[in-house]
Amino acid sequence: MSKAILSNNSLEILAIVLTVLGKFLFMDYLNWRFPFVLSATILWCAYIWYRKKNNKEILKYWGFRTDNFKSVLKVVLPFGLTAVIAFFTIGGIQGTINATWHIIPVLLFYPLWGSIQQFLLIGLVAGNLYDNPNRKLNKHIIVLLAATLFALVHYPDYWLIGGTFILAIFYGYVYLKEKNLYVLGIFHGWLGTLFYYTVLDSDPFYEIFGNLLNL
């Protein structure tokens, strides 16, 4: 792997840590969900654009690619369908299925935020650790570390902690074998949306846009 691609690894990890801390401050404590998500998305998209401008290989290296989309989709789809069945089963037992039109815009826009999350915690954390020429950790430990971090970001909701940990374990192995953030990001967004509206009886659309739209 070229040094030009790996040269920013330490700064990327630091930026991820700051993003995670920002999540706890702005989303969880101050309840500034929309400003944080929008700002983080814009800043990280700007970083992706900047790196692409200086290194044409970086997008494919990170997993922003379409050449293996179908092969990765075939791997992820059975997991996704199984997860959806589990969500509705749990939601039916708990009586927590929240049927509302709000799910439609979330299904449309959450994959973008899901792709950013996958890029940060799977692509950069697991990817940088795995591709480090001096790494001493094996693949299983790296996946476990990335999954643990991904789960802890969703504290204090234990359903989210458990769900994202399982998701990140599966995604971590898929990513390190077949780098494709498009498939992982889309499924992250769709599965996350259904998880909120079935298992958690939550409404992310209202939580993010309720005050802005006077809902």
N, C-alpha and C positions, 0 to 999 in steps of 0.2 A: 504494500500500500504506500502511495507516495507521501512524502513528508508534507507536501502542500495541503493535503487533505487532513492529515492528522495534527497539523500545527496548532490548531485552536482548541484542542480537546479540554485543556484545563480551564480555559475561559468559558467554554460551553457549560461545563459542569458547574462552575460558579454561577453563571447566569440562570441555570436550572434551579439551583438552590435558592436564589433570590426570587425566582418566579413562584416557587413553592411557598416560601415565607410570605410573599405577597398575597397568595391565595388565602392563607390563614388570616392575614390582617384585613384585606379588603373584602373578601367574600364572606368569611365566617364571622369576623368580629364587627366590621363596619357595615356589612351587608351591602356593599357596593358591587353587586354581582355583574351587572351589565358593563359598567366602566372598566372593571378589571378584565373580564373576558375579551372585550373589544380591544383594550390597550395591549394585552398580552398577545392577542392574535396579530395585531398590526405590527408590533415590534418584532415578533418572531418571523413573520412573513417578510419583513424588511431585511432581517438577518439572512434568511434563506436567499432572497434576491441578491443581496450583497455578495454572498459566497458564490452564488452561481455566476455572477458577473466576473468574478476573479478566477473561477475554476469551473470549466464546463463539465467536468466529470462528477462534481459533487452531488448533483441531484440523483443520479443513478446510484452512486455509492450510498447515499442516505436511504434510498428506497422510493424516491419519487419517480417511478418508472411504470410503463405499461406493457413491456414485452413479456412479463411473466404474470400478468394480471389473472388470466384464466386459470393457470396452474395453481396459484395461491388461493384463488376463489374456491376451487374444488376442495382444497384442504380446509378452509375456514367455514364454508357453507354448512357442512354437517354439524359442526360445533355450534354455529349460530342457530340453526333450527332446533337443536336439542335445548339450547339456552332459552329460546322463546317458549317452547313447550313447558319448561321448568318454571319460567316466570309466571305464565298464566295459571299453571297448576297451583303454585304457591299463593298467587294473588287471589285465586278462587277460594282456596282454603281459608285464607286470612280475611277475605272480604275487602280487599284493598285495591281492586281494579278500578281505576279512575277513568271512565269513558268520557272524553271531552274532545272537542275539535282542536283544542290547544296542542294536541299531539302532532298534528299535521305540520305546522311550521317548525316545530322542534325536530321532527324527522328530517326536514329539509336542511336545516342549518346546523344541527348538532354535529353531523359528520365533519364539518370544517374544524370545529373546536376539538372533536375527537382525533382528527389527524394531527393537530398541533400537540395534543397530549401524547399520542403515540410517538411522534417525532422526538419529543423531549425525553420521555421516560423509558421508551424502548429503543428508539433509534439512537439517540445521543448517549444515554446512560449505558444501556447494554451494548450498543454498537461500539462506543468508544472503549469501553472496558475490554471487549472481546478482541478488538483490532489493535490494542496497545501492544507494540512489539516487545515490551518488557513485562507483559502480564504474567502473573503467577496464579491467577484464579482460573479454574476450569469453567467450561460453558454452563454447567449446572448451577454452580455458585453464582455466576454472573446473572443468570436468569432469575434465581432466587432473590438476589439483592435488588434487582430492578423491580421485581414483582412486589417485594416488601415495601420499597419506597413508593411505588404506585398506590399500594393499599393504604399506607400511612397518610398520604395526601388527602384521603377521603375521611379521615378521622373528623368527628367522633361517631359517624353513622356506621354501626357494626355490619349492617347488611351491605353497605357500599364497600366497606373494608374487605369483607369476605368475597363479594362478587368480583371486585376489581383485582384481588389477588389471584383468583382462579383464572380470570381473563388474561392477566399479564403473564402468568406462567405459560399458558398456551401460546399467546402471542409472541413471547420472548423466543421460544424455540422455533416458531414459524419464521420470525424475522431473521434470526441468525442463519437460518438455512436458505430462505427465499426472500430477500429484502424487498418488501413492497408495502409502503405506507398507505397507499390508496385503499387497498382492500381492508387493511387493519383499521384505518381511520373511518371508513364508511360503516363497517360493522360495529366499531366502537360507538359511533353516533347512534346507530339504529338500536343496538342492544341496550345502550345506556338509556335511551328514550323509553323503550318498553319497560325497562327495569324500574324507572321512576314512576311510570303510570300504572304499573301492575303490582309489584312487590312493595314499593314504598308508599303508594297512595299519595304521591307528590305531584306537583304541577310546576315544572321548571319554567314554563312559559310565563305563568303568573308571577313566579318568584323574581324573574329577571325583568319582565316588561310591565308588570302590574301597575307599578307607580307611574311609569312613563306614559302608559296608555289610559290611566285612570280606570282600570278594570275593577 
